[in-house]
Amino acid sequence: MKSIKTCSPHTRRMTQSYHIYFRQEVLFKNLTLEEFTLIWDKLYTSYWKDDITYSVCYDEVCIEEASY
């Protein structure tokens, strides 16, 4: 039986970033939380609430969200 190696939090840290989309097209990619918050607050409260989405990415895996 093969053993599964797990990484401790000290050996590997997952990178978190944000992507913002308008009608499924990327507007902003690889934003930090601070950048995302600033831009999202401006876009989402002002424009096209149904057409603006975002995803949170951990390394290469992204999870799409509809609202913040």
C-alpha positions as CSV (number, residue, x, y, z in Angstrom):
1,M,0.0,0.0,0.0
2,K,1.3,3.4,-1.0
3,S,1.5,6.1,1.7
4,I,0.2,9.5,1.1
5,K,2.5,12.4,1.8
6,T,1.0,15.6,3.3
7,C,2.7,18.9,3.3
8,S,2.8,20.7,6.6
9,P,1.8,24.4,6.5
10,H,5.5,25.3,7.1
11,T,6.8,23.5,4.0
12,R,4.2,24.7,1.5
13,R,1.9,27.6,1.4
14,M,-1.1,27.8,-0.9
15,T,-1.2,31.0,-3.0
16,Q,-4.6,32.7,-2.9
17,S,-5.7,35.1,-5.7
18,Y,-8.9,36.4,-7.2
19,H,-10.2,36.8,-10.8
20,I,-13.1,39.1,-11.8
21,Y,-15.2,38.3,-14.8
22,F,-17.7,40.3,-16.8
23,R,-20.1,38.1,-18.8
24,Q,-17.6,35.2,-18.5
25,E,-14.7,37.3,-19.8
26,V,-11.7,38.0,-17.5
27,L,-11.4,41.6,-16.5
28,F,-8.8,41.2,-13.7
29,K,-6.6,38.2,-13.0
30,N,-4.4,37.2,-10.0
31,L,-5.5,39.9,-7.7
32,T,-4.5,40.0,-4.0
33,L,-7.3,40.3,-1.5
34,E,-6.7,44.0,-1.1
35,E,-6.8,44.6,-4.8
36,F,-9.9,42.4,-5.2
37,T,-11.8,44.2,-2.4
38,L,-11.0,47.6,-3.8
39,I,-12.0,46.8,-7.4
40,W,-15.0,44.5,-6.5
41,D,-16.6,47.1,-4.3
42,K,-16.4,49.7,-7.1
43,L,-17.6,47.4,-9.9
44,Y,-20.2,45.4,-8.1
45,T,-22.0,48.2,-6.4
46,S,-22.0,50.4,-9.5
47,Y,-22.5,48.2,-12.6
48,W,-24.1,45.0,-14.0
49,K,-24.6,43.0,-10.8
50,D,-25.9,40.0,-12.8
51,D,-23.0,40.0,-15.2
52,I,-20.1,40.4,-12.8
53,T,-18.7,37.3,-11.1
54,Y,-15.4,36.3,-9.5
55,S,-13.4,33.3,-8.5
56,V,-11.1,32.6,-5.7
57,C,-8.0,30.6,-6.7
58,Y,-5.8,28.5,-4.5
59,D,-2.7,27.8,-6.5
60,E,-4.1,26.5,-9.8
61,V,-7.6,25.6,-8.5
62,C,-10.4,28.2,-8.9
63,I,-13.8,28.2,-7.3
64,E,-16.3,30.5,-9.0
65,E,-18.6,32.7,-6.9
66,A,-21.6,34.7,-8.0
67,S,-21.5,37.5,-5.4
68,Y,-19.3,38.7,-2.6
